[in-house]
Amino acid sequence: MWKRVRGLKYREIYVKNALSRSKIRDVEYSLNPYRGCEHRCSYCYAPFVLHIPNEKWNSEVLVKINLPTVLDRELKKIGTRVHVLIGSVTDGYQPAEKKYEITRKSLAVLLKYGARVNILTKSPLIARDKEIIEKFEYAEVGISVSTLDEIKRKKTEPFSAEVEERFNALSQFSSKVRKYVFLGPIFTHTLNELEGIFSKASEIGVDYIIADRFRRREGMRVPAAFYEGIDYGELGKKLKNLEKRYDLPVFFSF
Ligand code: SF4
């Protein structure tokens, strides 16, 4: 069934598999409740990973309606304590989640099997599920931040939430949950905002920061001025300096 939302269609689909083996360090599986992402960031690499044409990625979201049931079946076989990353190639808390609650229902299944979870999002909607996330023996919640400047943010992430709202949502989680900021992609304008981002992260009790560079692919609609001329050696030094000053571990590999 198709539904049209903000020029983008939702389509409910039935999937055969829920978890995918992950190559990301310390993560065993990834779980993507949606295929497509309403945030439509201009630097999104997900369509390249999934081999989906950009126009298609930006025009429809497939809602994996039976995902929690399939996940339950898979975890029954795999067993307990698996480490699952939610949102490696989508955002589990994009607007569709408000209505469909596929991420929320999947979390209930993961909790039942004692999984360890890591959720990365750009949406304050994650705070809705605070109660369930805090029940996990091990949970990490991260927000992606590329800039604190709303005008710049709208140029690259036109349909995502304001950055302040993301920080507010993250600040609501207790110390039972490990909190992190995914600082990326780092653009030229981000370089002047590193101090502000570290300060904000430290203020709300973030446990660590992961910093990532912009990885350009053909067809991405990102102005060259946003990424040309970055000296990654210098950037690394700056990050190490901020790590010391804010006593906030930072991980990166440029
Ligand atoms: S939030 Fe993530 S998955 Fe969604 S469009 Fe942006 S970069 Fe892609």
Boltz pocket constraint, residues with backbone or C-beta under 6 A from the ligand:
constraints:
  - pocket:
      binder: B
      contacts: [[A, 37], [A, 38], [A, 39], [A, 40], [A, 41], [A, 43], [A, 44], [A, 45], [A, 46], [A, 88], [A, 89], [A, 90], [A, 91], [A, 122]]
      max_distance: 6.0
